[in-house]
Amino acid sequence: MLKQDKPRVVEELTDMINSYSVIGVINMRKLPARALLQMKESLRGAAVIRMSRKTMIKRALDGSNKEIKNLELTAVPALLFSNENPFRLYRLIKDSRTPAAARPGDIPANDIIIQKGSTGLPPGPSISTLQKVGLKTSVQAGKIAVMSDKVVCKAGESVTQEVADVLSLLKMEPMEIGMDLVYVWENGTIYGHDVLDVSPESYIQELMLGVTRAVNLSVNTGYPTKLTAPIMIQKAFMEARTLAIEADVIEKDFIDHVLAKAARAAKMLEEKTGA
């Protein structure tokens, strides 16, 4: 980039920061150009991505009319501009990720597990390659089989050359290629990816659990609400009926239950006396 072009680029970035309600920081490290183009296409209409040097991005953030000067930038940053809800935006980006082979030095987000069963590989040098990562093998029906599940790389650990060779041999793609949305700024609040990464199913379950606990608290403390009043009335009726039956209270709503109780008691007495 020519020196005289830098002020123009900073001005363009500043204008975009001022124009959008949601500003995100993306880590572009190890993201292939082809994958970036595919993801830009998948986000068309929902977000715009702009790459630039870290110093120029900082100048644009400092010169904007938004209080986002302290937004931490990654080693290879890009800015994401959108007016979408941050949580929906994160979901769109996460869903756009594609499987990829593991290379030495990659760090998986989850344990990489090779499950027991046939590998489809014929007996030969492949057996020693598989055994280098601790896999127990045998030959079944003319094919190499793994005898038990094995975690060959734990989440957060670096993939070794031996593990990468085995995964390539088995045609496994445990990694993901995609944009890493690190932070999102919206109306003065900064959301990290750990906050944004919430599944709709888990969120709905948490809401349902909250409602259930609130209803139980209302009923058990005797604090009626529009929702819990019918439940509390039903609970009170059931408790009153139980009390009336146990105390042999003759009341029109419960007399059938009291008489049934008396009949059962008489039958038991009859059986004991042999009358």
RAKA-V65334 format. One record per pair of residues at least 12 apart in sequence whose ideal C-beta (glycine too) atoms are under 7 Angstrom apart, sorted by the first residue. I is the first residue (numbers start at 1). J is the second residue. Records with the same first field share a line. If there is no record, write none. Layout:
I: J / J
//
This chain:
6: 56
9: 52 / 56
10: 56 / 59 / 60
13: 50 / 52 / 56 / 57 / 60 / 79
14: 60 / 63 / 64
16: 50 / 81
17: 60 / 61 / 64 / 66
18: 64 / 65 / 66
20: 81 / 82 / 83
21: 83 / 186
22: 82 / 83 / 84 / 86 / 89 / 184 / 186
23: 68 / 79 / 81 / 185
24: 79 / 80 / 181 / 183 / 184
25: 71 / 73 / 74 / 77 / 79 / 182 / 183
26: 49 / 77 / 78 / 80 / 179 / 180 / 181 / 182
27: 74 / 76 / 77 / 180 / 182
28: 51 / 76 / 77 / 78
29: 75 / 76
31: 179
32: 177
35: 98 / 177
39: 96 / 178 / 179
42: 96
43: 92
46: 82 / 84 / 89 / 92
47: 80 / 81 / 82 / 84 / 89
48: 81
49: 78 / 80
50: 78 / 79
51: 78
54: 73 / 77
57: 73 / 77 / 79
58: 73
67: 188
68: 185
71: 183 / 185 / 190
72: 183
74: 182
80: 181
86: 184 / 186 / 191 / 196
87: 196 / 198
90: 181 / 196 / 197
93: 178 / 179 / 181
96: 178
97: 176 / 177 / 178
98: 176 / 177 / 178
99: 173 / 176
100: 173 / 175 / 176 / 177
101: 167 / 168 / 173 / 175
102: 159 / 163 / 164 / 167 / 174 / 175
103: 159 / 164
104: 159 / 160 / 161 / 164
105: 158 / 159
106: 159 / 175
107: 156 / 157 / 158
108: 153 / 155 / 159 / 174 / 175
109: 155
110: 155
111: 151 / 154 / 155
112: 151 / 152 / 153 / 174
113: 149 / 150 / 151
114: 135 / 146 / 150 / 152 / 170
115: 149
116: 146 / 147 / 148 / 149
117: 145 / 146
118: 140 / 143 / 145
119: 143 / 144 / 145 / 146 / 170
120: 143
121: 143 / 144
122: 142 / 143
123: 139 / 144
126: 144 / 169
127: 144
129: 165 / 166 / 169
130: 144 / 166
132: 162
133: 152 / 162 / 163 / 166
134: 150
135: 150
136: 148
152: 166
181: 193
184: 196
215: 227 / 228
219: 231 / 232 / 235
241: 254 / 257
244: 258
245: 257 / 258 / 261
//
